Amino acid sequence: MEEHEYEPEEAERAAVGEEDGLDMSDFEDLLLDHLKTTEYPPGEFVFREGDAPDGGLYFIVEGRVDVLVNSAG
């Protein structure tokens, strides 16, 4: 994979492939087409430490989340 150095304005276009014909609006549409919304009631676990990865990437859109980590010790 080739590495390139970009000016800040060019970096955004390059990150979304704009130089290859994909503009930011197209990128956002493509991304939104592949996202799903899931709501969790208060107190429910999204996942637990040690769970097998599910390939998910989580965005908190509204509300709050607590992240708890078990410490060996």
C-alpha positions as protocol buffer text, in pm:
chain_id: "A"
residue {
  index: 1
  type: MET
  ca { x: 0 y: 0 z: 0 }
}
residue {
  index: 2
  type: GLU
  ca { x: 138 y: 339 z: -98 }
}
residue {
  index: 3
  type: GLU
  ca { x: 157 y: 616 z: 158 }
}
residue {
  index: 4
  type: HIS
  ca { x: 81 y: 975 z: 60 }
}
residue {
  index: 5
  type: GLU
  ca { x: 115 y: 1305 z: 243 }
}
residue {
  index: 6
  type: TYR
  ca { x: -178 y: 1540 z: 193 }
}
residue {
  index: 7
  type: GLU
  ca { x: -256 y: 1897 z: 287 }
}
residue {
  index: 8
  type: PRO
  ca { x: -549 y: 1909 z: 538 }
}
residue {
  index: 9
  type: GLU
  ca { x: -809 y: 1995 z: 271 }
}
residue {
  index: 10
  type: GLU
  ca { x: -677 y: 1723 z: 40 }
}
residue {
  index: 11
  type: ALA
  ca { x: -667 y: 1469 z: 323 }
}
residue {
  index: 12
  type: GLU
  ca { x: -1045 y: 1475 z: 370 }
}
residue {
  index: 13
  type: ARG
  ca { x: -1105 y: 1424 z: -1 }
}
residue {
  index: 14
  type: ALA
  ca { x: -848 y: 1145 z: -15 }
}
residue {
  index: 15
  type: ALA
  ca { x: -991 y: 973 z: 294 }
}
residue {
  index: 16
  type: VAL
  ca { x: -1326 y: 931 z: 123 }
}
residue {
  index: 17
  type: GLY
  ca { x: -1184 y: 853 z: -219 }
}
residue {
  index: 18
  type: GLU
  ca { x: -1297 y: 1183 z: -371 }
}
residue {
  index: 19
  type: GLU
  ca { x: -1000 y: 1176 z: -604 }
}
residue {
  index: 20
  type: ASP
  ca { x: -1153 y: 858 z: -749 }
}
residue {
  index: 21
  type: GLY
  ca { x: -1499 y: 1012 z: -792 }
}
residue {
  index: 22
  type: LEU
  ca { x: -1656 y: 954 z: -447 }
}
residue {
  index: 23
  type: ASP
  ca { x: -1747 y: 1284 z: -281 }
}
residue {
  index: 24
  type: MET
  ca { x: -1830 y: 1332 z: 88 }
}
residue {
  index: 25
  type: SER
  ca { x: -2206 y: 1318 z: 26 }
}
residue {
  index: 26
  type: ASP
  ca { x: -2171 y: 985 z: -158 }
}
residue {
  index: 27
  type: PHE
  ca { x: -1952 y: 853 z: 122 }
}
residue {
  index: 28
  type: GLU
  ca { x: -2206 y: 951 z: 388 }
}
residue {
  index: 29
  type: ASP
  ca { x: -2488 y: 786 z: 190 }
}
residue {
  index: 30
  type: LEU
  ca { x: -2281 y: 471 z: 148 }
}
residue {
  index: 31
  type: LEU
  ca { x: -2200 y: 462 z: 518 }
}
residue {
  index: 32
  type: LEU
  ca { x: -2560 y: 526 z: 626 }
}
residue {
  index: 33
  type: ASP
  ca { x: -2682 y: 247 z: 397 }
}
residue {
  index: 34
  type: HIS
  ca { x: -2475 y: 2 z: 603 }
}
residue {
  index: 35
  type: LEU
  ca { x: -2557 y: 124 z: 954 }
}
residue {
  index: 36
  type: LYS
  ca { x: -2836 y: -5 z: 1170 }
}
residue {
  index: 37
  type: THR
  ca { x: -2990 y: 155 z: 1475 }
}
residue {
  index: 38
  type: THR
  ca { x: -3030 y: -44 z: 1793 }
}
residue {
  index: 39
  type: GLU
  ca { x: -3181 y: 92 z: 2112 }
}
residue {
  index: 40
  type: TYR
  ca { x: -3088 y: -49 z: 2450 }
}
residue {
  index: 41
  type: PRO
  ca { x: -3300 y: 4 z: 2761 }
}
residue {
  index: 42
  type: PRO
  ca { x: -3130 y: 141 z: 3073 }
}
residue {
  index: 43
  type: GLY
  ca { x: -2918 y: -121 z: 3249 }
}
residue {
  index: 44
  type: GLU
  ca { x: -2889 y: -355 z: 2950 }
}
residue {
  index: 45
  type: PHE
  ca { x: -2542 y: -472 z: 2843 }
}
residue {
  index: 46
  type: VAL
  ca { x: -2440 y: -405 z: 2484 }
}
residue {
  index: 47
  type: PHE
  ca { x: -2159 y: -658 z: 2521 }
}
residue {
  index: 48
  type: ARG
  ca { x: -1942 y: -793 z: 2799 }
}
residue {
  index: 49
  type: GLU
  ca { x: -1569 y: -813 z: 2841 }
}
residue {
  index: 50
  type: GLY
  ca { x: -1453 y: -1142 z: 2690 }
}
residue {
  index: 51
  type: ASP
  ca { x: -1744 y: -1174 z: 2442 }
}
residue {
  index: 52
  type: ALA
  ca { x: -1645 y: -1291 z: 2095 }
}
residue {
  index: 53
  type: PRO
  ca { x: -1614 y: -997 z: 1854 }
}
residue {
  index: 54
  type: ASP
  ca { x: -1923 y: -941 z: 1643 }
}
residue {
  index: 55
  type: GLY
  ca { x: -1760 y: -710 z: 1390 }
}
residue {
  index: 56
  type: GLY
  ca { x: -1966 y: -418 z: 1520 }
}
residue {
  index: 57
  type: LEU
  ca { x: -1865 y: -58 z: 1555 }
}
residue {
  index: 58
  type: TYR
  ca { x: -2080 y: 130 z: 1804 }
}
residue {
  index: 59
  type: PHE
  ca { x: -2175 y: 499 z: 1802 }
}
residue {
  index: 60
  type: ILE
  ca { x: -2357 y: 654 z: 2096 }
}
residue {
  index: 61
  type: VAL
  ca { x: -2614 y: 886 z: 1940 }
}
residue {
  index: 62
  type: GLU
  ca { x: -2816 y: 968 z: 2247 }
}
residue {
  index: 63
  type: GLY
  ca { x: -2791 y: 890 z: 2616 }
}
residue {
  index: 64
  type: ARG
  ca { x: -2489 y: 762 z: 2802 }
}
residue {
  index: 65
  type: VAL
  ca { x: -2294 y: 444 z: 2845 }
}
residue {
  index: 66
  type: ASP
  ca { x: -2081 y: 308 z: 3127 }
}
residue {
  index: 67
  type: VAL
  ca { x: -1769 y: 115 z: 3033 }
}
residue {
  index: 68
  type: LEU
  ca { x: -1663 y: -132 z: 3301 }
}
residue {
  index: 69
  type: VAL
  ca { x: -1338 y: -328 z: 3286 }
}
residue {
  index: 70
  type: ASN
  ca { x: -1251 y: -615 z: 3517 }
}
residue {
  index: 71
  type: SER
  ca { x: -904 y: -572 z: 3662 }
}
residue {
  index: 72
  type: ALA
  ca { x: -685 y: -870 z: 3747 }
}
residue {
  index: 73
  type: GLY
  ca { x: -548 y: -817 z: 4084 }
}
